[in-house]
Amino acid sequence: MIKNTIFSLFLLVAAIILAFSSPAFAEIKDWQINFQKPVTPMMEHIIDFHHMMLYIITAIVLFVMGLLIYVMIRFNAKSNPTPSTTTHNVPLEILWTVVPVIILIVIAVPSFKLLFFEARNPEPELTVKVIGNQWNWTFEYPENGDISFTSVMIEDKNIDKSKGQIRLLSSDNPMVIPVNTNVLFQVTASDVLHAFAVPQFGIKVDAVPGRLNSTWAHVTKTGTYYGQCSELCGKSHAFMPIEIKVVEKEEFALWVKSQGGKMKDEVVAQPEASVIPASLPVPAEDIKSAEPVIAKDAATEVKAMPEKTPEIKKE
């Protein structure tokens, strides 16, 4: 029994060593074995929570594995031919009830903090409406002069790698947002369920027809970031990429003007024309001095009204 256990552990270690020494391992990119690099505070908090959970889970796994190995060695038929008949142990039962509760509390506190942080939707400086269609995305900027356009995936035959385009991820009209700006995404759909998801932003929200969901992002680095529809929506579900270009605020202002829109602080509501002019010319001869008006109390003023006697008709 012990020899078989040692041999199994040896094979496991050998397999790990071979895997790490393989030439293919050196070609693995960071985002293939870990999260993509975060560019928003939300994603940074998600990664921190993940690491905390990883430490807790690793400790639990090692503890349980140690107990199993100890039981296999200490209480096998050869080492312990006469098994114990113990059925209850009050201190042990209290311990294995209290310890998991404490672990869950340790997990719950940062978990709820993260959920509230994701759902808080701070004061938006830019609003982008995202509409999922079969099988493309429509982006609208309602606060910037009603800019609206549809983003479609670039087909394989049209991919230009010299421009940094990526197969299955690049689109013909990417979304453009400014860096270091609170961006509110209002997400809906025009036909079936979709999901707007950008891993490096740490956002994923369902696009539901007839319903307006929302999420937010505060991107701290310029660059091009990608996402995909994350809800099965039909035959071309795999071909609905999300490409977002994050640029400096000055460059974003130029892009808005190139789209025929205006910046939020430039879009000012025009006052409605009044039907009646504010001032009318009045002839001088029509102007008369007004006599003072004496206010009267209707409750105390009594006027004598002539009494009318009913007429009696004679037959």
C-alpha positions in Angstrom: 0.0 0.0 0.0 2.7 2.4 1.0 4.8 1.5 -2.0 1.9 2.1 -4.4 1.3 5.6 -2.8 5.0 6.6 -3.1 5.1 5.3 -6.7 2.0 7.4 -7.6 3.5 10.5 -6.0 6.7 9.9 -8.0 4.8 9.7 -11.3 2.9 12.9 -10.5 6.2 14.8 -9.7 7.8 13.4 -12.9 4.8 14.5 -15.0 5.0 18.1 -13.6 8.8 18.3 -14.3 8.3 17.1 -17.9 5.5 19.6 -18.4 7.6 22.6 -17.2 10.6 21.5 -19.2 8.7 21.2 -22.5 9.6 23.8 -25.2 5.9 24.5 -25.6 5.7 25.7 -22.0 8.1 28.6 -22.8 5.7 29.8 -25.6 2.7 30.1 -23.2 1.6 33.7 -22.8 0.6 35.3 -19.5 -3.1 35.6 -20.3 -3.2 31.9 -21.2 -2.4 30.7 -17.7 -3.7 33.6 -15.7 -6.0 36.6 -15.8 -5.4 39.2 -18.4 -3.7 42.3 -17.0 -6.3 44.5 -15.2 -6.9 48.1 -16.4 -9.7 49.0 -14.1 -10.0 49.2 -10.3 -12.9 46.6 -10.5 -10.7 44.0 -12.2 -7.9 44.6 -9.7 -10.3 43.9 -6.8 -11.5 40.8 -8.6 -8.0 39.5 -8.9 -7.1 40.3 -5.3 -10.3 38.4 -4.2 -9.3 35.4 -6.5 -5.8 35.3 -4.9 -7.2 35.3 -1.4 -9.6 32.5 -2.3 -6.7 30.5 -3.9 -4.8 30.6 -0.7 -7.8 29.4 1.4 -8.6 26.7 -1.1 -5.0 25.5 -1.3 -4.8 25.3 2.5 -8.0 23.3 2.7 -6.9 20.9 -0.1 -3.5 20.3 1.6 -5.1 19.8 5.0 -7.7 17.2 3.6 -5.0 15.5 1.5 -2.8 15.2 4.6 -5.7 13.7 6.6 -6.3 11.2 3.8 -2.7 10.1 3.6 -2.5 9.8 7.4 -5.7 7.7 7.5 -4.4 5.4 4.7 -1.1 4.8 6.5 -2.3 4.8 10.1 -5.6 2.9 9.8 -5.1 0.4 7.0 -5.8 -3.3 7.8 -2.2 -4.2 8.3 -1.4 -1.3 10.7 -4.7 -1.4 12.5 -6.2 -4.9 12.4 -8.7 -4.1 15.2 -10.7 -1.0 14.1 -12.0 1.5 16.7 -15.7 1.4 17.5 -15.9 5.1 18.4 -19.0 6.8 16.9 -19.2 10.2 18.6 -16.7 12.8 19.6 -18.3 16.0 20.8 -15.2 18.3 20.8 -14.3 17.1 17.3 -17.9 17.7 16.0 -17.9 21.2 17.4 -14.6 21.9 15.9 -15.5 20.8 12.4 -18.7 22.9 12.6 -17.2 26.1 13.9 -14.0 26.2 11.7 -16.0 26.0 8.4 -18.3 28.8 9.6 -15.3 31.0 10.4 -13.8 30.3 7.0 -17.1 31.3 5.3 -17.3 34.5 7.2 -13.7 35.3 6.2 -14.8 34.7 2.5 -18.1 36.5 2.8 -16.9 39.9 4.0 -14.6 40.8 1.1 -17.0 39.1 -1.3 -19.9 41.4 -0.3 -17.6 44.4 -0.4 -16.6 43.5 -4.0 -20.2 43.0 -5.1 -21.2 46.4 -3.7 -18.2 48.0 -5.4 -19.2 46.5 -8.7 -22.8 47.6 -8.4 -22.3 51.2 -7.1 -22.3 53.0 -10.6 -20.4 56.2 -9.7 -21.3 59.5 -11.2 -20.8 58.9 -15.0 -18.7 61.3 -17.1 -19.6 59.5 -20.3 -22.6 57.2 -21.1 -22.4 54.6 -23.8 -25.5 52.5 -24.8 -24.6 49.0 -25.9 -27.2 47.1 -28.0 -26.6 43.4 -28.8 -27.9 42.2 -32.2 -27.6 39.0 -34.1 -24.6 39.0 -34.6 -23.0 42.4 -34.1 -23.1 45.3 -31.6 -24.5 48.8 -31.9 -22.9 51.6 -29.8 -24.6 54.9 -29.1 -23.4 58.0 -27.3 -26.6 59.8 -26.3 -24.8 62.6 -24.4 -22.5 63.4 -27.4 -24.9 64.4 -30.1 -26.6 61.0 -30.7 -23.5 59.3 -32.2 -24.5 55.8 -33.2 -22.8 53.0 -35.3 -22.7 49.3 -35.6 -19.6 47.2 -35.0 -19.1 44.0 -37.0 -16.3 41.5 -36.8 -13.6 41.7 -39.6 -13.6 38.5 -41.6 -10.4 36.3 -41.7 -9.7 37.3 -45.3 -9.7 41.0 -44.5 -7.5 40.8 -41.4 -4.5 43.2 -41.7 -1.9 42.1 -39.1 0.2 45.2 -39.9 -2.5 47.3 -38.3 -2.6 45.1 -35.3 -5.8 43.4 -36.2 -6.5 40.1 -34.5 -8.6 37.2 -35.9 -12.0 36.8 -34.3 -11.5 39.9 -32.1 -11.0 42.9 -34.3 -14.0 44.8 -35.6 -14.6 47.4 -38.3 -16.0 50.1 -35.9 -14.5 49.7 -32.4 -16.0 51.6 -29.5 -13.9 54.6 -28.4 -13.8 55.9 -24.8 -11.4 58.2 -22.9 -8.9 57.1 -20.3 -9.4 58.0 -16.6 -13.1 58.6 -17.1 -16.1 57.1 -15.3 -17.9 55.4 -18.2 -21.5 54.1 -17.7 -22.5 51.2 -20.0 -26.2 50.8 -20.6 -26.7 47.4 -22.0 -29.7 46.0 -23.9 -30.6 43.8 -26.9 -32.8 44.0 -29.9 -33.6 40.4 -30.5 -32.3 37.6 -28.2 -30.2 37.3 -25.1 -26.6 38.5 -25.4 -23.9 39.3 -22.8 -21.5 42.3 -22.9 -18.2 41.1 -21.4 -14.7 42.6 -21.4 -12.3 40.6 -19.2 -9.6 43.3 -18.6 -12.4 45.7 -17.4 -13.8 43.0 -15.1 -17.3 43.5 -16.5 -19.9 41.0 -17.8 -23.6 42.0 -18.0 -26.5 40.4 -19.8 -28.1 42.2 -22.7 -31.9 41.5 -22.4 -34.5 42.6 -25.0 -36.8 45.2 -23.4 -34.6 45.7 -20.4 -31.8 48.2 -19.7 -29.0 46.8 -17.5 -25.9 48.8 -16.6 -22.3 48.5 -15.5 -19.4 50.9 -15.3 -15.6 51.1 -15.9 -12.8 53.5 -15.1 -9.9 52.5 -17.4 -6.5 53.7 -16.2 -4.4 52.8 -19.3 -4.7 53.6 -23.0 -4.8 50.8 -25.4 -7.1 48.4 -27.3 -9.1 45.9 -25.3 -11.2 43.0 -26.4 -14.3 41.1 -25.3 -16.9 38.8 -26.7 -20.5 38.0 -26.4 -20.8 35.6 -23.5 -24.3 34.3 -23.9 -25.3 31.7 -26.6 -27.3 33.7 -29.1 -27.4 31.7 -32.3 -25.3 30.3 -35.0 -22.8 33.2 -35.2 -22.4 33.6 -31.4 -18.7 33.0 -31.7 -18.3 35.9 -34.1 -19.5 38.8 -32.0 -16.3 40.4 -30.7 -16.1 43.6 -28.7 -13.2 45.9 -29.5 -12.7 49.0 -27.3 -10.1 51.7 -27.9 -9.1 53.7 -24.9 -7.5 57.0 -25.8 -6.5 60.3 -24.2 -9.3 62.7 -23.5 -8.0 65.2 -26.1 -8.0 62.4 -28.8 -11.5 61.4 -27.7 -12.8 64.9 -28.2 -11.4 65.0 -31.7 -13.0 61.6 -32.5 -16.4 62.8 -31.2 -16.1 65.8 -33.5 -15.1 63.6 -36.4 -18.3 61.6 -35.9 -20.4 64.8 -36.0 -21.0 64.9 -32.3 -20.2 67.3 -29.4 -18.6 66.8 -26.1 -20.9 66.6 -23.1 -20.2 70.1 -21.8 -20.8 71.5 -25.3 -24.2 70.0 -25.7 -26.4 72.7 -24.2 -30.2 72.6 -24.5 -31.6 75.4 -26.6 -34.3 77.5 -24.9 -37.8 77.1 -26.5 -39.1 80.1 -28.4 -41.7 81.9 -26.4 -45.1 82.3 -28.1 -45.6 85.7 -26.5 -42.8 88.2 -26.8 -41.1 89.2 -23.6 -42.0 92.9 -24.3 -44.5 94.6 -26.5 -44.4 98.2 -27.7 -47.2 100.2 -26.0 -48.2 103.6 -27.3 -47.6 106.5 -24.8 -51.2 107.7 -25.1 -52.5 104.3 -23.9 -50.5 104.5 -20.7 -52.7 105.8 -17.8 -51.9 106.2 -14.2 -53.6 103.4 -12.3 -55.8 104.3 -9.4 -55.0 102.6 -6.1 -57.2 99.6 -5.4 -58.7 99.2 -2.0 -58.8 95.7 -0.8 -62.1 94.5 0.6 -62.8 91.7 2.9 -65.5 89.6 1.3 -66.2 87.8 4.6 -67.1 91.1 6.5 -68.6 93.2 3.7 -72.4 92.9 3.7 -74.4 94.4 0.9 -78.2 95.1 1.2 -79.9 93.2 -1.5 -83.6 94.2 -2.3 -86.0 91.5 -1.3 -88.3 90.2 -3.9 -91.8 89.1 -2.9 -93.2 86.3 -4.8 -96.0 87.2 -7.1 -99.3 85.4 -6.4 -101.2 84.5 -9.5 -105.0 84.8 -9.3 -107.1 82.2 -11.1 
